[in-house]
Amino acid sequence: MDPLFLLIRQTAWEADGVLSLTLEDAAGGALPTWDPGSHIDLQVNDDFVRQYSLCGDIADEQRWRIAILREPAGRGGSAAAHETLRAGMKVRVLAVRSNFPLVPAPAFLFIAGGIGITPILPMIQSVAARGLEWSLVYGGRRRDSMAFLDELARYGDRVKVVPEDVEGRPDLATAIGELDPSAAVYCCGPGPLLDAVISISNKLGRTEPHIERFSANAVAHVSSVGNEEAEFDVVLDRSRVTVHVPSDLTILESIELAGLKPFNSCREGFCGTCEVGVLSGAIDHRDEYLTPQSKEAGRSIMICVSRSLSETLVIDL
């Protein structure tokens, strides 16, 4: 899609350290439709593009809502958003993406940790509207750090809120173990939570859970073919520039050193922002974003972590 320039209609504090933005078209037009699990690429400023899950009303064609957790240990994007984005400002949205789709199932268990509640909210709205069986286990460090509790309260005992400082960590083994085998498990949150859900599901012989990561897992960036960090050249076809990529730099870093600024965000291979088309060359995929089928097709690359198996890689940039 072409970039959108949207108006910040409203901001609100949803919890300690969690700021929500309500976005709309400045002229009052309809926004592109989206499905539960979708996120947007938001240009916070000239230095930061970040992904935020759409967490508002799916049926509202006039407004989008996102929520931003301030991460003191982050790389500055969330801090910039908290400090600079205000109602009345216009922001640039670069894309609407979905790599966390809600699949058909007769029942659902949703597991959220902290800000991981954001993609889960519209999923709950969708399955509740269809009268399907579902439940939510929502963990956080403290109750006052857990966003959207008031919205979730209307669902009653389908929602189990587990603040760690009072109740400890959620009993995931019981929650998953009591499920019917046909139920789908969805989880979003910190890496250790996702890893625990995957491990428990595997031990129980369940279908792989549906997860969305906010950071790369422990095996990210490892070569898919055991390739050493060889040097290679990248030809930027549209820019008519050739960039040398040494063994100690990524493609993205090398392009930036050449004076160009491709869109990027996580720099860890899981968000999809830096995806670039590949015109020729062999790719050593190291990302967590592309599906196995997309990697086999070899039509695009995540330039923040993936590398080349050939001496020259030609990309559409």
C-alpha positions in Angstrom: 0.0 0.0 0.0 1.1 3.6 -0.4 2.1 5.4 2.8 -0.7 7.0 4.8 -0.5 10.3 6.6 -2.8 9.9 9.6 -3.9 12.3 12.3 -3.4 11.4 15.9 -6.9 12.1 17.2 -6.4 11.0 20.7 -3.8 9.7 23.2 -4.5 7.8 26.4 -2.5 6.1 29.2 -3.7 2.5 29.2 -1.4 1.4 32.0 1.9 2.4 33.6 4.2 3.0 30.7 1.7 2.1 28.0 0.5 5.0 25.7 -2.3 4.4 23.2 -2.8 6.4 20.0 -6.1 6.7 18.1 -5.3 7.4 14.4 -7.7 8.5 11.7 -7.6 10.0 8.2 -7.4 13.8 8.5 -10.1 14.2 5.8 -12.4 11.8 7.5 -12.0 9.0 4.9 -12.2 5.3 5.5 -9.0 3.5 6.5 -7.8 0.2 4.9 -9.5 -2.9 6.3 -7.5 -5.2 8.5 -7.7 -8.5 10.2 -7.0 -9.6 13.8 -3.3 -10.0 14.3 -2.4 -7.2 11.9 0.2 -4.5 12.7 1.3 -1.2 11.1 4.8 0.1 10.4 4.7 3.6 12.0 7.4 6.2 11.2 7.9 7.7 14.7 10.5 10.2 13.3 13.3 10.3 10.8 15.3 7.8 12.8 12.7 5.2 13.9 10.2 3.0 12.1 8.4 0.7 14.6 5.7 -2.0 14.4 2.6 -1.7 16.5 -0.3 -4.2 16.6 -3.7 -2.8 15.7 -5.8 -3.2 18.9 -9.0 -1.3 18.3 -12.4 -2.2 17.0 -12.1 -4.3 13.8 -15.4 -2.9 12.5 -14.4 0.7 12.9 -13.4 1.9 9.4 -12.6 5.4 10.6 -10.1 4.8 13.4 -7.1 2.6 14.2 -5.7 2.2 17.7 -2.2 1.1 18.7 -0.5 0.9 22.1 3.2 1.6 22.8 5.1 0.3 25.7 8.0 2.5 26.8 11.0 0.2 27.0 13.9 1.9 28.9 16.3 -0.8 27.6 15.2 -0.4 24.0 17.0 1.3 21.1 15.0 4.6 21.5 12.0 4.1 19.3 9.4 3.7 22.1 11.0 6.5 24.1 10.8 8.8 21.1 7.1 7.9 20.6 6.2 8.6 24.2 8.1 11.9 24.2 7.1 13.3 20.9 3.8 11.9 19.6 0.8 14.0 20.7 -2.8 14.5 19.7 -3.2 16.8 16.6 0.1 15.6 15.0 0.3 13.7 11.7 2.2 10.5 11.4 3.3 8.4 8.5 2.1 4.8 8.3 4.2 2.7 5.8 2.3 -0.6 5.7 -0.3 -2.8 7.2 1.0 -6.3 7.6 -0.2 -9.6 9.1 2.0 -12.5 9.9 -0.1 -13.6 12.9 -3.5 -14.5 11.3 -6.4 -15.9 13.2 -7.1 -19.4 11.8 -10.4 -21.3 11.9 -10.9 -23.4 15.0 -13.8 -24.4 17.3 -12.2 -23.0 20.4 -9.2 -20.8 21.4 -6.8 -20.3 24.3 -5.2 -16.9 24.2 -2.1 -16.3 26.3 -0.7 -12.7 26.6 2.3 -11.3 28.4 2.5 -7.6 29.0 2.1 -5.5 25.8 1.5 -8.8 24.0 -2.2 -8.3 24.8 -2.5 -5.8 21.9 -2.8 -8.3 19.0 -5.0 -10.6 21.2 -7.7 -7.9 21.8 -9.2 -7.9 18.3 -8.9 -11.7 18.1 -11.0 -12.0 21.3 -13.5 -9.5 19.7 -13.7 -11.6 16.6 -14.2 -15.0 18.2 -16.6 -13.6 20.9 -18.7 -12.1 18.1 -19.0 -15.5 16.5 -20.0 -17.2 19.7 -17.0 -19.5 19.8 -15.4 -20.9 22.9 -12.4 -19.1 24.2 -10.4 -18.1 27.2 -7.5 -15.7 28.0 -4.6 -16.0 30.4 -3.1 -12.6 30.8 0.2 -12.2 32.7 2.1 -9.1 33.7 4.6 -7.8 36.2 2.1 -5.7 38.1 -1.6 -5.0 37.7 -1.0 -1.3 37.1 1.4 -2.2 34.2 -1.2 -4.4 32.4 -3.1 -2.5 29.7 -6.8 -2.7 28.8 -8.0 -4.5 31.9 -11.2 -2.4 31.9 -12.0 -3.5 28.4 -11.4 -7.1 29.3 -13.5 -7.0 32.4 -16.7 -7.3 30.4 -15.8 -10.8 29.5 -16.0 -12.0 33.1 -14.4 -15.3 34.1 -13.2 -16.1 30.5 -10.3 -13.8 31.3 -7.7 -14.8 34.0 -5.5 -11.9 35.0 -2.2 -13.0 36.6 -0.1 -10.1 38.0 3.3 -11.7 38.9 3.9 -9.6 42.0 0.8 -11.0 43.6 0.1 -14.4 42.0 3.4 -15.5 40.5 3.6 -16.7 36.9 0.6 -18.2 35.1 0.0 -21.9 35.3 0.5 -22.6 31.6 0.8 -26.3 31.9 -2.7 -26.6 33.4 -4.2 -24.1 30.9 -2.9 -25.8 27.9 -3.3 -29.3 29.3 -7.0 -28.9 29.9 -7.6 -27.9 26.2 -9.4 -30.0 23.7 -6.9 -31.1 21.0 -8.9 -29.2 18.4 -8.5 -25.8 20.2 -6.0 -23.3 18.8 -3.4 -21.7 21.1 -2.4 -18.1 20.4 0.4 -16.4 22.4 2.1 -13.1 22.2 4.6 -11.6 24.7 8.2 -11.9 26.0 10.4 -14.6 24.6 10.5 -16.8 27.7 6.7 -16.9 27.7 6.6 -18.0 24.1 9.3 -20.5 24.6 7.4 -22.0 27.6 4.2 -22.2 25.6 6.0 -24.0 22.7 7.7 -26.4 25.1 4.5 -27.3 26.9 2.6 -27.8 23.7 5.3 -30.1 22.3 5.4 -32.2 25.5 1.7 -32.6 25.3 1.8 -33.6 21.6 -0.3 -30.6 20.6 -0.3 -28.8 17.3 2.4 -26.0 17.3 0.9 -22.9 19.0 0.5 -19.6 17.0 3.0 -17.1 18.3 4.2 -13.6 17.6 7.5 -12.4 18.9 8.6 -8.9 19.8 12.2 -9.9 19.8 14.4 -12.5 18.0 14.7 -15.9 19.6 17.9 -17.5 20.8 18.8 -19.1 17.4 18.1 -16.0 15.3 20.8 -14.9 12.8 22.3 -18.4 12.5 23.1 -19.4 9.0 20.6 -21.7 7.5 23.3 -23.7 5.7 26.2 -23.4 8.0 27.9 -20.8 5.8 30.8 -18.9 7.2 30.6 -15.1 7.2 31.9 -14.6 3.7 32.2 -11.3 2.0 30.1 -10.4 -1.0 28.8 -7.5 -3.1 25.2 -6.3 -3.2 24.0 -4.5 -6.3 21.2 -2.0 -5.5 19.4 -2.2 -8.9 17.2 0.9 -8.7 19.9 3.1 -7.0 22.6 1.9 -9.4 25.0 1.4 -6.5 27.2 -1.6 -5.6 27.9 -2.1 -2.0 30.6 -4.4 -0.6 29.4 -6.4 2.5 32.4 -7.4 4.7 32.2 -10.4 7.1 31.6 -8.3 10.2 28.7 -6.1 8.8 25.2 -6.9 7.7 23.8 -5.9 4.3 21.7 -3.2 6.0 24.7 -1.8 7.9 26.8 -1.8 4.7 24.1 0.1 2.8 23.8 2.6 5.5 27.6 3.2 5.5 27.2 3.9 1.8 24.9 6.8 2.7 21.5 5.2 2.0 18.7 4.7 4.6 16.5 1.7 3.8 13.4 1.3 6.0 14.2 -0.9 9.0 13.1 -1.4 12.5 13.9 -4.5 14.6 17.3 -5.2 13.0 16.9 -8.7 14.3 15.0 -10.4 11.4 11.5 -10.8 12.8 9.5 -7.7 11.9 9.5 -7.6 8.1 10.1 -3.9 7.7 13.4 -4.2 5.8 12.2 -6.9 3.3 13.6 -6.2 -0.1 13.0 -8.0 -3.4 15.9 -10.1 -4.8 16.5 -10.0 -8.6 19.4 -12.5 -8.7 21.7 -14.3 -6.4 21.5 -17.0 -3.7 20.2 -16.1 -0.3 21.3 -17.3 3.1 18.0 -16.7 5.0 18.5 -16.0 8.7 15.2 -14.3 9.5 12.2 -15.4 11.5 9.7 -13.5 9.3 9.5 -15.3 6.0 7.7 -18.6 5.7 9.7 -21.7 4.6 7.9 -21.5 1.3 8.9 -17.8 0.8 12.5 -18.6 1.7 12.6 -21.5 -0.8 11.1 -19.2 -3.5 14.0 -16.8 -3.0 12.2 -13.6 -4.1 13.0 -11.4 -1.1 15.5 -11.0 1.7 15.6 -9.4 5.2 18.7 -7.3 4.8 19.1 -6.8 8.6 20.3 -10.4 9.2 20.3 -12.5 6.1 23.3 -12.8 3.8 24.4 -14.0 0.4 25.6 -17.4 -0.7 26.8 -16.0 -4.0 29.5 -13.5 -4.7 27.0 -11.0 -5.9 23.4 -10.4 -4.8 21.1 -8.0 -6.8 18.3 -6.5 -4.9 15.4 -4.2 -5.8 16.5 -1.1 -3.9 
